[in-house]
Amino acid sequence: MEYGILGWIIVGLIAGVLAKWIMPGKDPGGILITILIGIVGGVVGGFVASQLGIGGGNILNIVIATAGAILLLFLYRLVTKNRAV
């Protein structure tokens, strides 16, 4: 199944919620920032997957988007960890 940008945003929203569930913790910005990171992860993951010819099926697309969201959340935590509050 091919998704357009809107489809990957919706999948990214789901991925953001799943990423927060998989990687709980106190993040600057809370769940809203994590969901936005999930949307970006979903769009980026979807783009990369489509370029590699990977995808098809809703579950696989959610897994791809969630992996992208987890990676971005991990990087976000690394960057914000060193900031003074």
C-alpha positions as a Python dict, from the first residue, in 0.01 Angstrom:
ca = {
    (1, 'M'): (0, 0, 0),
    (2, 'E'): (143, 334, -102),
    (3, 'Y'): (94, 620, 140),
    (4, 'G'): (104, 984, 55),
    (5, 'I'): (241, 1244, 294),
    (6, 'L'): (-89, 1263, 483),
    (7, 'G'): (-92, 885, 527),
    (8, 'W'): (260, 888, 672),
    (9, 'I'): (165, 1174, 905),
    (10, 'I'): (-122, 968, 1042),
    (11, 'V'): (99, 661, 1071),
    (12, 'G'): (362, 884, 1235),
    (13, 'L'): (107, 998, 1490),
    (14, 'I'): (47, 636, 1585),
    (15, 'A'): (423, 575, 1582),
    (16, 'G'): (482, 869, 1817),
    (17, 'V'): (241, 725, 2070),
    (18, 'L'): (404, 381, 2037),
    (19, 'A'): (754, 529, 2068),
    (20, 'K'): (656, 704, 2392),
    (21, 'W'): (511, 378, 2518),
    (22, 'I'): (825, 181, 2421),
    (23, 'M'): (1067, 448, 2551),
    (24, 'P'): (899, 596, 2858),
    (25, 'G'): (1070, 873, 3042),
    (26, 'K'): (1061, 1239, 3115),
    (27, 'D'): (1120, 1428, 2793),
    (28, 'P'): (1133, 1802, 2752),
    (29, 'G'): (802, 1890, 2591),
    (30, 'G'): (627, 1574, 2703),
    (31, 'I'): (398, 1363, 2490),
    (32, 'L'): (323, 1637, 2236),
    (33, 'I'): (689, 1670, 2135),
    (34, 'T'): (718, 1291, 2124),
    (35, 'I'): (416, 1269, 1895),
    (36, 'L'): (566, 1537, 1669),
    (37, 'I'): (890, 1341, 1665),
    (38, 'G'): (680, 1036, 1574),
    (39, 'I'): (524, 1222, 1283),
    (40, 'V'): (867, 1328, 1157),
    (41, 'G'): (996, 974, 1211),
    (42, 'G'): (700, 837, 1021),
    (43, 'V'): (752, 1069, 727),
    (44, 'V'): (1129, 1010, 718),
    (45, 'G'): (1089, 635, 773),
    (46, 'G'): (824, 618, 504),
    (47, 'F'): (1040, 809, 258),
    (48, 'V'): (1344, 592, 323),
    (49, 'A'): (1139, 271, 310),
    (50, 'S'): (977, 370, -18),
    (51, 'Q'): (1318, 453, -168),
    (52, 'L'): (1442, 108, -61),
    (53, 'G'): (1130, -63, -193),
    (54, 'I'): (1027, -173, 156),
    (55, 'G'): (673, -142, 275),
    (56, 'G'): (329, -261, 202),
    (57, 'G'): (74, -343, 461),
    (58, 'N'): (-37, -127, 746),
    (59, 'I'): (147, -318, 1020),
    (60, 'L'): (483, -304, 842),
    (61, 'N'): (441, 66, 777),
    (62, 'I'): (362, 131, 1144),
    (63, 'V'): (671, -71, 1243),
    (64, 'I'): (887, 133, 1003),
    (65, 'A'): (744, 461, 1133),
    (66, 'T'): (783, 351, 1494),
    (67, 'A'): (1148, 257, 1435),
    (68, 'G'): (1206, 601, 1284),
    (69, 'A'): (1031, 767, 1579),
    (70, 'I'): (1233, 568, 1833),
    (71, 'L'): (1556, 663, 1656),
    (72, 'L'): (1461, 1031, 1649),
    (73, 'L'): (1346, 1020, 2013),
    (74, 'F'): (1678, 865, 2113),
    (75, 'L'): (1868, 1137, 1925),
    (76, 'Y'): (1644, 1405, 2075),
    (77, 'R'): (1720, 1278, 2425),
    (78, 'L'): (2093, 1279, 2353),
    (79, 'V'): (2081, 1639, 2232),
    (80, 'T'): (1859, 1771, 2513),
    (81, 'K'): (2034, 1573, 2789),
    (82, 'N'): (2335, 1802, 2782),
    (83, 'R'): (2133, 2125, 2806),
    (84, 'A'): (2114, 2305, 3135),
    (85, 'V'): (1761, 2361, 3261),
}
